[in-house]
Amino acid sequence: MKYTVFTFWLTSFMLIGFGTVNTAFAQKKSTTIATNNKVTAKVLQEILDKNKHFATQGKVADYIPELGKMNPYAIAFSVVDADGNVISVGDVSKKFTIQSISKIIALMIAVQEKGESEVFKNMGYYGTHQPFNHFANLEVSGKPLNPMMNAGAILTTSMIAGEGEIPFQKILNMIRFITKNNQISLNETVFLSEKETGHRNRGMFYLLKNNGLIHGTEEQLDTYFKQCSIEVTAEDLAKIAFFFANGCVRFDGDATYKNTEIAQLIQSQMLIAGMYEFSGEYARRIGLPSKSGVGGGIAACVPGKMGIGVFSAPLDSHGNSIAGYQMILDLASQFGLNVFLP
């Protein structure tokens, strides 16, 4: 009997000990995998090379004549990792206009100045199945569906305080701060092209004005055209995405504008409406708050971790960079970045 009890306890002790060692080994192995599973230039280059052919399936935006002149073969991929390191491959110095990605910057400034409730008093938080330049709700309720579609973005920009160039300078300076790149500037030629051909946006502006939501002059619409015509690189977009993914803290740790509430607001809008009528499918497949622009850029946030920026001018039928989407999809799949994963 004594031998049996002794044997039982000895066996139990050995099993517990083995289990502890095995668990420790598993944890060590898991930590090693996590440590080694880092984004590198080699990984980004492999993903870029694999997906660059998708550009041939898209079409460069030409409804704004100057955009139609973009090189369809230029492509760039950039990531700012959790430590603030910038990894970029491809045509990293290629500049393109930020277009609709500027909407998240304008929204940040408007909310800073007026508060979320005041900004959203006259527009919704809704997603949509309509394209970015659709009049959506304007002719029915008189209010834009969200600040990511053109109508809502025009209204958002009109809320930024100041006359003349002041609102535009606020947007430009915020982009320069977030990217730590004071060389970022306006592409005057694209701006004039947008202004000359932007009659649909002009129609939205006057509907908003007719509905009593805008009280200024067309100078406010010029500010919107200008913010869309700011030139950036894929690396700049990755830094912008990192900023919002990390509570409005810059990639180098500068917390001047730290605000988790604004970061949550903007990322939620990016998730439900940042890719326009493709946003629902994009959220299902990639699961990252993202914002595209018809200049060929996409900025994608990995909340609490990294920022992703891509550029390839040819667009799909939704107005999103087709090769850019595929690169983000591959990166998210390879590293398990989807926010809906356990």
ABEGO torsion letter per residue (X at the ends): XAAAAAAAAAAAAAAAAAAAAAAAAAAAAAAAAAAABBBBAAAAAAAAAAAAAAAAABBBBAABAAAAABBAABBBBBBBBAAGBBBBBEBAABBBBAEAAAAAAAAAAAAAAAEAAAAAAABBABBBABBAABAEAAAAAGBBABAABAAAAAAAAAABBEBEAAAAAAAAAAAAAAAGBAABBBBAAAAAAAAAAAAAAAAAAAAAAAAGABABBAAAAAAAAAAAABBBBAAAAAAAAAAAAAGGBBAAGBAAABBAAAAAAAAAAAAAAAAEAAAAAAAAAAGBBBBBBAAGBBBBBBBGBBBBBBBBABBBAAGBBAAAAAAAAAAAAAAGABAABX
